[in-house]
Amino acid sequence: MNEGQVGRKHVGKAVLIAGPTASGKSALALELACRAGGVVINADSMQVYRDLRIITARPTLDEEAQVPHSLYGHVDAAVNFSAGAWVSDAAKVLDEVRAEGRLPIFVGGTGLYFKALTAGLSVVPPIPAEVREDVRARLERNGVEALHAELARHDPRAAERLNLRDRTRIARALEVVEATGRSLLDWHHEAQPSLLPKDSFRAVFLAPERDELYARIDARFDAMLRAGALNEVEQLAARGLDPLLPAMKAHGVPALIRNLRGELSLEEAATIGRADTRHYAKRQFTWFRHQLPEFEWVRPAGARGWLSAAADAAGKPC
């Protein structure tokens, strides 16, 4: 069976590979794409940014050359890229991959992206730049408590649900109600249908032992530093972007910026970056366990057997 035949066999199907950061998702996706004539589609909210190849551990240029990859590094760091925007892009890519008769392989660690694929997502209309900038300016000028008080006047239901110190979500809720005249909660109730109906996909969550995972996270962060992550962050910081933008809050970025400003030693910044990443991995375990029970949990040692079943046929090796 040649690669094209394998691809046509999978028209209409999809594979979803999720897991905490540094769990080996990308390697598994690459091997599956090689064997089954697939396209690797990014489902990680930080790997969409072209400014952040190293610090987000995006696939290397060599890996991208082995099989088709999509939705990696296609967004500028100045863009406040949303889950709704990703769903729109993913829908186009999914149509293209299916038209080519190839296997779509979604891989990443952003739970909301996978939730949108399998259960749908509410899509808030684009927020005008002037509204967003005005809300951010008030946040910096008056502080988060004052902004929360504003939100409580305009949207008491949303304000009640938010932590008083959650700067990002408070600003988001306020800009939505000011721009649309409706609560963010109302938009969330109007979900779009899922891109992947039930029984149209197979989903796996790679679940390493915690100690093993944390060791891999620490080792990978150190490897990213050796590969030039500090220089990458320096170039990003030189752009003078809003610190509330998602790209500016990627794990390791804020601490490394503080190092560049002379506020932290490199080792102190690395310690913070490693700890932030470990905390995020812990949240990923919790989120997927409660929000996406349809994912099959697999230890990395058993991933190859799962991959063989998912491939369903021997494809052309890379």
Contacts in CASP RR format, 6 or more apart in sequence:
PFRMAT RR
TARGET T0000
AUTHOR 0000-0000-0000
METHOD contacts of the structure
MODEL  1
MNEGQVGRKHVGKAVLIAGPTASGKSALALELACRAGGVVINADSMQVYR
DLRIITARPTLDEEAQVPHSLYGHVDAAVNFSAGAWVSDAAKVLDEVRAE
GRLPIFVGGTGLYFKALTAGLSVVPPIPAEVREDVRARLERNGVEALHAE
LARHDPRAAERLNLRDRTRIARALEVVEATGRSLLDWHHEAQPSLLPKDS
FRAVFLAPERDELYARIDARFDAMLRAGALNEVEQLAARGLDPLLPAMKA
HGVPALIRNLRGELSLEEAATIGRADTRHYAKRQFTWFRHQLPEFEWVRP
AGARGWLSAAADAAGKPC
1 313 0 8 1.000
1 314 0 8 1.000
1 315 0 8 1.000
2 316 0 8 1.000
3 37 0 8 1.000
3 315 0 8 1.000
3 316 0 8 1.000
4 37 0 8 1.000
4 101 0 8 1.000
4 102 0 8 1.000
6 35 0 8 1.000
6 36 0 8 1.000
6 37 0 8 1.000
6 103 0 8 1.000
6 313 0 8 1.000
6 315 0 8 1.000
6 316 0 8 1.000
7 36 0 8 1.000
7 37 0 8 1.000
7 38 0 8 1.000
7 101 0 8 1.000
7 102 0 8 1.000
7 103 0 8 1.000
8 101 0 8 1.000
9 312 0 8 1.000
9 313 0 8 1.000
10 36 0 8 1.000
10 38 0 8 1.000
10 101 0 8 1.000
10 102 0 8 1.000
10 103 0 8 1.000
10 312 0 8 1.000
11 98 0 8 1.000
11 101 0 8 1.000
12 98 0 8 1.000
12 200 0 8 1.000
13 103 0 8 1.000
13 104 0 8 1.000
13 200 0 8 1.000
13 201 0 8 1.000
13 202 0 8 1.000
14 94 0 8 1.000
14 103 0 8 1.000
14 104 0 8 1.000
14 105 0 8 1.000
14 106 0 8 1.000
14 196 0 8 1.000
14 200 0 8 1.000
14 201 0 8 1.000
14 202 0 8 1.000
15 32 0 8 1.000
15 103 0 8 1.000
15 104 0 8 1.000
15 105 0 8 1.000
15 106 0 8 1.000
15 201 0 8 1.000
15 202 0 8 1.000
15 203 0 8 1.000
15 204 0 8 1.000
15 310 0 8 1.000
16 43 0 8 1.000
16 106 0 8 1.000
16 107 0 8 1.000
16 114 0 8 1.000
16 117 0 8 1.000
16 118 0 8 1.000
16 196 0 8 1.000
16 201 0 8 1.000
16 202 0 8 1.000
16 203 0 8 1.000
16 204 0 8 1.000
16 295 0 8 1.000
17 25 0 8 1.000
17 28 0 8 1.000
17 29 0 8 1.000
17 32 0 8 1.000
17 105 0 8 1.000
17 106 0 8 1.000
17 107 0 8 1.000
17 108 0 8 1.000
17 203 0 8 1.000
17 204 0 8 1.000
17 206 0 8 1.000
18 25 0 8 1.000
18 43 0 8 1.000
18 107 0 8 1.000
18 108 0 8 1.000
18 109 0 8 1.000
18 111 0 8 1.000
18 114 0 8 1.000
18 203 0 8 1.000
18 204 0 8 1.000
18 205 0 8 1.000
18 206 0 8 1.000
18 288 0 8 1.000
18 292 0 8 1.000
18 295 0 8 1.000
19 25 0 8 1.000
19 108 0 8 1.000
19 109 0 8 1.000
19 205 0 8 1.000
19 206 0 8 1.000
19 207 0 8 1.000
19 284 0 8 1.000
19 288 0 8 1.000
20 109 0 8 1.000
20 206 0 8 1.000
20 207 0 8 1.000
20 208 0 8 1.000
20 213 0 8 1.000
20 280 0 8 1.000
20 281 0 8 1.000
20 282 0 8 1.000
20 284 0 8 1.000
20 285 0 8 1.000
21 57 0 8 1.000
21 109 0 8 1.000
21 217 0 8 1.000
21 251 0 8 1.000
21 277 0 8 1.000
21 280 0 8 1.000
21 281 0 8 1.000
21 284 0 8 1.000
22 57 0 8 1.000
22 213 0 8 1.000
22 216 0 8 1.000
22 217 0 8 1.000
22 220 0 8 1.000
22 277 0 8 1.000
22 281 0 8 1.000
23 206 0 8 1.000
23 207 0 8 1.000
23 208 0 8 1.000
23 213 0 8 1.000
23 216 0 8 1.000
23 300 0 8 1.000
24 206 0 8 1.000
24 300 0 8 1.000
24 303 0 8 1.000
25 107 0 8 1.000
25 108 0 8 1.000
25 109 0 8 1.000
25 206 0 8 1.000
26 40 0 8 1.000
26 57 0 8 1.000
26 59 0 8 1.000
26 63 0 8 1.000
26 107 0 8 1.000
26 108 0 8 1.000
28 107 0 8 1.000
28 206 0 8 1.000
28 303 0 8 1.000
28 307 0 8 1.000
29 40 0 8 1.000
29 105 0 8 1.000
29 107 0 8 1.000
30 40 0 8 1.000
30 59 0 8 1.000
30 63 0 8 1.000
30 66 0 8 1.000
30 67 0 8 1.000
30 318 0 8 1.000
31 307 0 8 1.000
32 38 0 8 1.000
32 103 0 8 1.000
32 105 0 8 1.000
32 307 0 8 1.000
32 310 0 8 1.000
32 311 0 8 1.000
33 39 0 8 1.000
33 40 0 8 1.000
33 66 0 8 1.000
33 67 0 8 1.000
33 68 0 8 1.000
33 103 0 8 1.000
33 105 0 8 1.000
34 66 0 8 1.000
34 67 0 8 1.000
34 315 0 8 1.000
34 316 0 8 1.000
34 317 0 8 1.000
34 318 0 8 1.000
35 307 0 8 1.000
35 311 0 8 1.000
35 314 0 8 1.000
35 315 0 8 1.000
35 316 0 8 1.000
35 317 0 8 1.000
36 103 0 8 1.000
36 310 0 8 1.000
36 311 0 8 1.000
36 312 0 8 1.000
36 313 0 8 1.000
36 315 0 8 1.000
37 67 0 8 1.000
37 102 0 8 1.000
37 103 0 8 1.000
37 315 0 8 1.000
37 316 0 8 1.000
38 67 0 8 1.000
38 68 0 8 1.000
38 97 0 8 1.000
38 102 0 8 1.000
38 103 0 8 1.000
38 104 0 8 1.000
38 105 0 8 1.000
39 67 0 8 1.000
39 68 0 8 1.000
39 69 0 8 1.000
39 70 0 8 1.000
39 93 0 8 1.000
39 97 0 8 1.000
39 100 0 8 1.000
39 102 0 8 1.000
39 103 0 8 1.000
39 104 0 8 1.000
39 105 0 8 1.000
40 59 0 8 1.000
40 67 0 8 1.000
40 68 0 8 1.000
40 69 0 8 1.000
40 70 0 8 1.000
40 105 0 8 1.000
40 107 0 8 1.000
41 69 0 8 1.000
41 70 0 8 1.000
41 71 0 8 1.000
41 90 0 8 1.000
41 93 0 8 1.000
41 94 0 8 1.000
41 97 0 8 1.000
41 104 0 8 1.000
41 105 0 8 1.000
41 106 0 8 1.000
41 107 0 8 1.000
42 48 0 8 1.000
42 69 0 8 1.000
42 70 0 8 1.000
42 71 0 8 1.000
42 72 0 8 1.000
42 73 0 8 1.000
42 106 0 8 1.000
42 107 0 8 1.000
42 108 0 8 1.000
43 71 0 8 1.000
43 86 0 8 1.000
43 90 0 8 1.000
43 106 0 8 1.000
43 107 0 8 1.000
43 108 0 8 1.000
43 109 0 8 1.000
43 110 0 8 1.000
43 111 0 8 1.000
43 113 0 8 1.000
43 114 0 8 1.000
43 117 0 8 1.000
44 56 0 8 1.000
44 107 0 8 1.000
44 108 0 8 1.000
44 109 0 8 1.000
44 110 0 8 1.000
44 113 0 8 1.000
45 81 0 8 1.000
45 83 0 8 1.000
45 86 0 8 1.000
45 110 0 8 1.000
45 112 0 8 1.000
45 113 0 8 1.000
45 246 0 8 1.000
46 52 0 8 1.000
46 56 0 8 1.000
46 246 0 8 1.000
46 247 0 8 1.000
46 250 0 8 1.000
46 251 0 8 1.000
47 56 0 8 1.000
47 57 0 8 1.000
47 58 0 8 1.000
47 72 0 8 1.000
47 73 0 8 1.000
47 108 0 8 1.000
48 71 0 8 1.000
48 72 0 8 1.000
48 73 0 8 1.000
48 74 0 8 1.000
48 75 0 8 1.000
48 81 0 8 1.000
48 86 0 8 1.000
49 56 0 8 1.000
49 73 0 8 1.000
49 75 0 8 1.000
49 76 0 8 1.000
49 77 0 8 1.000
49 81 0 8 1.000
49 246 0 8 1.000
49 247 0 8 1.000
49 250 0 8 1.000
50 73 0 8 1.000
50 74 0 8 1.000
50 75 0 8 1.000
50 76 0 8 1.000
50 77 0 8 1.000
51 76 0 8 1.000
51 77 0 8 1.000
51 232 0 8 1.000
51 235 0 8 1.000
51 236 0 8 1.000
51 239 0 8 1.000
51 247 0 8 1.000
52 58 0 8 1.000
52 73 0 8 1.000
52 77 0 8 1.000
52 232 0 8 1.000
52 236 0 8 1.000
52 247 0 8 1.000
52 250 0 8 1.000
52 253 0 8 1.000
53 73 0 8 1.000
53 232 0 8 1.000
54 224 0 8 1.000
54 227 0 8 1.000
54 228 0 8 1.000
54 229 0 8 1.000
54 232 0 8 1.000
55 224 0 8 1.000
55 229 0 8 1.000
55 232 0 8 1.000
55 233 0 8 1.000
55 250 0 8 1.000
55 251 0 8 1.000
55 252 0 8 1.000
55 253 0 8 1.000
55 256 0 8 1.000
56 250 0 8 1.000
57 220 0 8 1.000
57 224 0 8 1.000
58 72 0 8 1.000
58 73 0 8 1.000
59 69 0 8 1.000
59 72 0 8 1.000
63 69 0 8 1.000
64 72 0 8 1.000
66 318 0 8 1.000
67 318 0 8 1.000
68 102 0 8 1.000
70 93 0 8 1.000
70 97 0 8 1.000
71 86 0 8 1.000
71 89 0 8 1.000
71 90 0 8 1.000
71 93 0 8 1.000
74 89 0 8 1.000
75 81 0 8 1.000
77 236 0 8 1.000
77 239 0 8 1.000
77 241 0 8 1.000
77 245 0 8 1.000
77 247 0 8 1.000
77 248 0 8 1.000
78 239 0 8 1.000
78 241 0 8 1.000
78 245 0 8 1.000
78 247 0 8 1.000
79 245 0 8 1.000
80 132 0 8 1.000
80 245 0 8 1.000
80 246 0 8 1.000
81 246 0 8 1.000
82 124 0 8 1.000
83 110 0 8 1.000
83 112 0 8 1.000
83 113 0 8 1.000
83 116 0 8 1.000
83 121 0 8 1.000
84 116 0 8 1.000
84 121 0 8 1.000
84 123 0 8 1.000
84 124 0 8 1.000
86 113 0 8 1.000
86 116 0 8 1.000
87 113 0 8 1.000
87 116 0 8 1.000
87 117 0 8 1.000
87 120 0 8 1.000
87 121 0 8 1.000
87 123 0 8 1.000
87 192 0 8 1.000
87 195 0 8 1.000
88 123 0 8 1.000
90 106 0 8 1.000
90 113 0 8 1.000
90 116 0 8 1.000
90 117 0 8 1.000
90 195 0 8 1.000
91 195 0 8 1.000
93 104 0 8 1.000
94 104 0 8 1.000
94 195 0 8 1.000
97 103 0 8 1.000
97 104 0 8 1.000
98 104 0 8 1.000
106 113 0 8 1.000
106 114 0 8 1.000
106 117 0 8 1.000
108 114 0 8 1.000
109 284 0 8 1.000
111 284 0 8 1.000
111 287 0 8 1.000
111 288 0 8 1.000
111 291 0 8 1.000
111 292 0 8 1.000
112 121 0 8 1.000
114 203 0 8 1.000
114 288 0 8 1.000
114 292 0 8 1.000
114 295 0 8 1.000
115 121 0 8 1.000
115 291 0 8 1.000
115 292 0 8 1.000
116 194 0 8 1.000
116 195 0 8 1.000
117 194 0 8 1.000
117 195 0 8 1.000
117 196 0 8 1.000
117 201 0 8 1.000
118 194 0 8 1.000
118 196 0 8 1.000
118 198 0 8 1.000
118 201 0 8 1.000
118 203 0 8 1.000
118 292 0 8 1.000
118 294 0 8 1.000
119 191 0 8 1.000
119 194 0 8 1.000
120 191 0 8 1.000
120 192 0 8 1.000
120 193 0 8 1.000
120 194 0 8 1.000
120 195 0 8 1.000
121 191 0 8 1.000
121 192 0 8 1.000
122 187 0 8 1.000
122 188 0 8 1.000
122 189 0 8 1.000
122 190 0 8 1.000
122 191 0 8 1.000
122 192 0 8 1.000
123 187 0 8 1.000
123 192 0 8 1.000
124 176 0 8 1.000
124 180 0 8 1.000
124 184 0 8 1.000
124 187 0 8 1.000
125 179 0 8 1.000
125 180 0 8 1.000
127 175 0 8 1.000
127 176 0 8 1.000
127 179 0 8 1.000
128 179 0 8 1.000
131 175 0 8 1.000
131 178 0 8 1.000
131 179 0 8 1.000
132 175 0 8 1.000
135 147 0 8 1.000
135 171 0 8 1.000
135 174 0 8 1.000
135 175 0 8 1.000
135 178 0 8 1.000
136 171 0 8 1.000
136 242 0 8 1.000
136 244 0 8 1.000
138 146 0 8 1.000
138 147 0 8 1.000
138 150 0 8 1.000
139 147 0 8 1.000
139 167 0 8 1.000
139 170 0 8 1.000
139 171 0 8 1.000
139 244 0 8 1.000
144 164 0 8 1.000
144 165 0 8 1.000
144 166 0 8 1.000
144 167 0 8 1.000
144 170 0 8 1.000
145 164 0 8 1.000
147 167 0 8 1.000
147 170 0 8 1.000
147 171 0 8 1.000
147 174 0 8 1.000
148 159 0 8 1.000
148 162 0 8 1.000
148 164 0 8 1.000
148 170 0 8 1.000
150 174 0 8 1.000
151 158 0 8 1.000
151 159 0 8 1.000
151 162 0 8 1.000
151 170 0 8 1.000
151 173 0 8 1.000
151 174 0 8 1.000
151 177 0 8 1.000
152 159 0 8 1.000
152 160 0 8 1.000
154 174 0 8 1.000
154 177 0 8 1.000
154 178 0 8 1.000
155 173 0 8 1.000
155 174 0 8 1.000
155 177 0 8 1.000
155 183 0 8 1.000
155 184 0 8 1.000
155 185 0 8 1.000
157 183 0 8 1.000
157 185 0 8 1.000
158 173 0 8 1.000
158 177 0 8 1.000
158 183 0 8 1.000
158 184 0 8 1.000
158 185 0 8 1.000
159 170 0 8 1.000
159 173 0 8 1.000
161 185 0 8 1.000
162 169 0 8 1.000
162 170 0 8 1.000
162 173 0 8 1.000
163 169 0 8 1.000
167 244 0 8 1.000
168 244 0 8 1.000
168 249 0 8 1.000
171 244 0 8 1.000
172 184 0 8 1.000
173 183 0 8 1.000
173 184 0 8 1.000
176 182 0 8 1.000
176 183 0 8 1.000
176 184 0 8 1.000
176 187 0 8 1.000
177 183 0 8 1.000
177 184 0 8 1.000
180 187 0 8 1.000
198 294 0 8 1.000
202 296 0 8 1.000
202 310 0 8 1.000
203 292 0 8 1.000
203 294 0 8 1.000
203 295 0 8 1.000
203 296 0 8 1.000
204 295 0 8 1.000
204 296 0 8 1.000
204 297 0 8 1.000
204 298 0 8 1.000
204 303 0 8 1.000
204 306 0 8 1.000
204 310 0 8 1.000
205 288 0 8 1.000
205 292 0 8 1.000
205 295 0 8 1.000
205 296 0 8 1.000
205 297 0 8 1.000
205 298 0 8 1.000
206 298 0 8 1.000
206 299 0 8 1.000
206 300 0 8 1.000
206 303 0 8 1.000
207 285 0 8 1.000
207 297 0 8 1.000
207 298 0 8 1.000
207 299 0 8 1.000
208 216 0 8 1.000
208 299 0 8 1.000
208 300 0 8 1.000
209 299 0 8 1.000
210 282 0 8 1.000
213 281 0 8 1.000
214 278 0 8 1.000
214 281 0 8 1.000
217 274 0 8 1.000
217 277 0 8 1.000
217 278 0 8 1.000
217 281 0 8 1.000
218 274 0 8 1.000
218 278 0 8 1.000
221 252 0 8 1.000
221 270 0 8 1.000
221 273 0 8 1.000
221 274 0 8 1.000
221 277 0 8 1.000
222 270 0 8 1.000
225 266 0 8 1.000
225 270 0 8 1.000
229 256 0 8 1.000
230 256 0 8 1.000
230 259 0 8 1.000
230 260 0 8 1.000
230 266 0 8 1.000
233 252 0 8 1.000
233 253 0 8 1.000
233 256 0 8 1.000
233 257 0 8 1.000
233 260 0 8 1.000
234 260 0 8 1.000
236 247 0 8 1.000
236 248 0 8 1.000
236 253 0 8 1.000
237 257 0 8 1.000
237 260 0 8 1.000
241 247 0 8 1.000
241 248 0 8 1.000
242 248 0 8 1.000
243 249 0 8 1.000
243 254 0 8 1.000
247 253 0 8 1.000
248 254 0 8 1.000
251 273 0 8 1.000
251 276 0 8 1.000
251 277 0 8 1.000
251 280 0 8 1.000
252 269 0 8 1.000
252 272 0 8 1.000
252 273 0 8 1.000
252 276 0 8 1.000
252 277 0 8 1.000
255 264 0 8 1.000
255 268 0 8 1.000
255 269 0 8 1.000
255 270 0 8 1.000
255 272 0 8 1.000
255 273 0 8 1.000
255 276 0 8 1.000
256 269 0 8 1.000
256 273 0 8 1.000
258 264 0 8 1.000
258 269 0 8 1.000
259 265 0 8 1.000
259 266 0 8 1.000
259 268 0 8 1.000
259 269 0 8 1.000
264 272 0 8 1.000
288 295 0 8 1.000
296 306 0 8 1.000
298 306 0 8 1.000
END
